[in-house]
Amino acid sequence: MRFEKELVTLIKEKKELSSLSDSFVQSILLRVAAPFSLSRMDSYSSFEQFKRGSLCKQLVTRSRKRLREVYGLFIKKPVTIWQKKVSQINSQDDPFIADILTYHQSTAERLDDYPVVFELLFSALTDMGLSKKYSLLDLACGFNPFAYSFLPIKPKNYFAIDLSPVDMSIINQFFMQTKISGKAFAFDILSEEFSAWLSTVSVDLCFLFKALDSFETVQRNSSKRLISGINASFFVVSFALLTIGGHALISEKKRFWFEKFCKTNNWSLKTIQTANELFYIVKKTSI
């Protein structure tokens, strides 16, 4: 697509989207651009001229809207505000970690619930057969790895995955400074690159907290393919019960497909609920 590189740069001028990789922004731009007749671009002699036109404005506006839905909407404070403070953390219980958890919508909502929720989740998981020497894959992790101290049973390995290379580099710094056996990677989880990486990884447990709705926004039915392709016996999948800001209930119909999907595959299923979130604890009967 003509002016592709310039459009990616323009889209990322919004501060809340600036830490995303060019490749992911490009992938969203191409999906947004698909319905448009792009031959109009050929009539412009330069990007500066194209930038003043309606097509450019539509592509940028719609791309930013989609990116906010899958990433920027959840970031309450950008990493530039707190990045330097992370370098001073040397304990998993450092008081500043609680501040970091408030900077992301999902972890902020979960902050008071973490101790109880994790105790309940791991009680159910161990009853279902999860080993105490387990490995963890945290997909679309956001700032969840900073809640490590709340895990009642620590993983032998922690793999954290999300979109932003900047965010993941900070999480790697946190892992290293607090001596956590973990590694964070920046991937578009719906990309072929991630699928190739995933095919080399086997874990015991996978977290997918408030992630599947975002995946479906980008690519319909992608969640089923993703879960089926993860080499793990246990999953914890969560869905938001309230809209961002807590102003309205989200219809139960939004998650019926997941319950049906688990039943169709004959997977064991338990649930735990908080005021903001419903957690499904899943054991695959075969992988």
N, C-alpha and C positions, 0 to 999 in steps of 0.2 A: 504493500500500500504506500502511495506517495506521502511524504511528510510524516512517516510513521515515527521516526526518532524524535522529530520536533514535537509531535503531539504527546508522546510519552513524557518528555521534559516539561511541557506545559501542564499536563495533568498533575504531575508530581509537585508543582509549585505550591499546592495546598499543603500546609505544614503537617497535617495529620496523615498525609499519604506519602510524605517525602522519604520515609525509611523503607518503603516497599522496593523490591527489586524491579529493574527496568523490564525484565522478561515477563514478570507477572502482570505488570501494568499493560504491557504490550498485548498479552493474551486476552485481557479483558477488553482492551480497545478493539481488537480484531473481532471479538464476539459482538460487541456493540455495533461495529461498523457493518457487519454482514448484511443487514436489511437495506442499507443505503446504496444508492447509485453513486459509486465513487469516481466515475468517469468525469464528473464535474471538476475534480481536482486538477485535471490536465489543463483547464482553462486559466489557471493561476500561474503567474510567472515566478512567484516566490512565496515562501511560507508567510512572510509578513503580510502579503496581500491576502492569502488564504485565511489567515488568522482573523481578519476583519469580517469574514463572511459567515453566513448562518450555518453552513454545514460544519465548520470547525467548532462553532459554539455548541451545536447539538452533540457532536462526538465527545467533546470535553465534558460537557455537563452530564451526559448519560454515563460516561465512563467513571467519573468521580462519584456519581450516585451509586453505581454498582460496587465500586471499591469501598465506599463507606458502609454498604450493607454487609460486606464480608470482612471488613477490617476496621476502618476508621471510626465507625459508630461506637465501638467498644472502648476506644482509647480516650480516657478522661484527661490525662496529662501526658504529653509526649516524652520520649526517653531523654531528650536533651535537658530536661529539667532535673532529672535525678541520676543521670549516667555517672557523674563523678562520684556521687555518694556510694554507689555500688562498689567502687574500688576500695572503699574503707571497711566493707563488711568482711568479717573473718569468723563469724559464728552463724550457725543455722537459726539461732534465736535472737539475732540482732534486732533491736527495737525498730530500726528503720524499715525492716522487711514488711511490717504491718502497713507502713505508709505506701510502699510500692504496691501492695495488694489493693489499695484503695484507688490507684491510678488507672485501673482497668475495670470496666463496668461489671463483668462477670465475677471477678475475684472480689470486688468491693461488695457485691450483693451476697457473696458466699462467706465473707470474712468471719462473721460471728457464728456461722454454722459449721465451719471447717472441722473443729474438734469432734463434734457429735456426728456429723455426716461421715467423716472418714472412719470413725470407730464403728458405726453401723455398717458401712460398706464393707469393711474388711472382716467384720464378724460374719457377714453373709457370705463373702467370698471364701473364707477359710472353711465355713460349713459346706460350701459347694465343692471344695477340694483344692483351692489355690494353695500352693506351697508357700511356706514362709520365706523360702529362698527364691523369690520370683524376680523376673525382669519386667520393666514397665515401658510401654510406648504411649506417650502423651501427645495426641494429635490435635492440631489447632489449639495448642497449649495456652496461648496468651501469656499471662503472668503466673499461671498455676504452679510452675516449678518453684516459685518463691514461697509456696505454702508447704514445702518439703517437711518442715519440722512437725507439721500436723499429722503426717502419715504414721499410723501406729506401728506399722511394720515397714521398715525401709527396704526399698528394692536393691537387689545386687547390682543392677544396671538400670539407668533412667535415660531413655531417649526422648527428647522433647522436639517437636516439629511445629513450626509455624511459618508465616509468610515473610516476615521482615528479617533480613540479614542483620540489621542493627540490633533488633530485639534479641535475636538468637546469640549474637556475639556477647551481649551483656549477660545472658543466662549462662553461657559457657564460662564467663568470668566469675559469676556467682558460684557455679559448681566447683571451679578450681580453688577459689579462695576458702570455701567452706568444706573442702575435701569430700565432696559428694561424687560418687562414682556415676557420672552422667555426661551426656553429650547432647548439645542442641544443634539442630540443622534447619536451615532455611529452605523450604520447598513449597511450591504450589502443590498441594496434596492431590489435586485432580490432574496433574501433569504426567506425561510419560516418563519424565526424569524421576519423579517420586516413585512411580510404579516399578521402575527398574531397581531403585534402591530398596524398596519394600520387599522385593522378591528375594533379597539376600538376607533378610532379617527374620528371626524367629523370637517371639517373646511369650511370656506367660499371660500378661494382662495388658489391655489397651484401654486408655481413657479417651472418650470422645464427649467432652463437656460442651453443651450448647453449640455444637459444630454442624450437625447434619442439616439444619434448616438453611444455613449459609451455603453449604455445598449444593443443595437443591436449587437455591437461587441462581447459582452459576450454571449448573448442569443437572437437568432433571434425571432422576433415578441413579445419580452417581453414588449415593450413599450405600445402596445395596451392593453395587460392584465393589466399592471400597471395603466394606465389612467382610464380604465374602473372600476378598483377596488378602486379608491380613492373617498371617500365620500366628494366631493366638487362640488360646482355649477360653479365656475369660475377657469380657468387655464390661465397662461401665459407661453407659450412654446416657446423657442428660438432655432434657428439653426445658426451655424457659416456660414458666407458667404465666408470666406477666410480660407485657410489652416493655420496651426500654423506658425507664422512668417509673414503671409500676402503675401506669394509669388505667390499664385494661387487661382483662383476662384473655389468654390465648386459647382459642377453641381446641377442645380435645381431638377434633378431627385432624389437626395438624400432625398428630403423632400416632394415629390409629394404624397407619401403614407400617410403622415400625413393629408394633405388637403383632400384626398379621404376618409380617416378614419372619419374625422369630418363631411364631407358631407353625408356619409353613415348613420351616427348617427343623422343627422339633427341638428347638433349643430351650434349655431351662431358663426361667425368667422370674426375677423378684424385683420389687420396687421399694424405693424410699423417697419420701417427699418432704420438702421444706416449703416455706411460704412462697419462694420464688422459683423453685426448680424441682423437677421430677427426675429421679435417677432410676434407670433400668440396669439391673445386674444380670448379666447374660453369661451362660455357659454353653459353648458350642458342644453338641454331642459328638461331633467329629470334625476334624480339620484336615 
